[in-house]
Amino acid sequence: MLYGANSSGKSNLIKAMSTMRNIVMTSIEKSSISKNKVVPFLLNTETENSPSFLKLFF
């Protein structure tokens, strides 16, 4: 269950988890990552060209 206010990032969290799953399931080759069409964070002009990253802690 995922709760949160409107526009708090719930959908983006689900999209990020789906992207990470796809990367893991299809290997971490550049060709598989580029197929995911990752859209950069565009709300901050200082970081819009910076790479995105995801971390999982178990």
Buried (B, 14 or more C-beta within 10 A) or exposed (E): EEEEEEEEEEEEEEBBEEBBEEBEEEEEEEEBBEEBEEEEEEEEEEEEEEEEEEEEEE
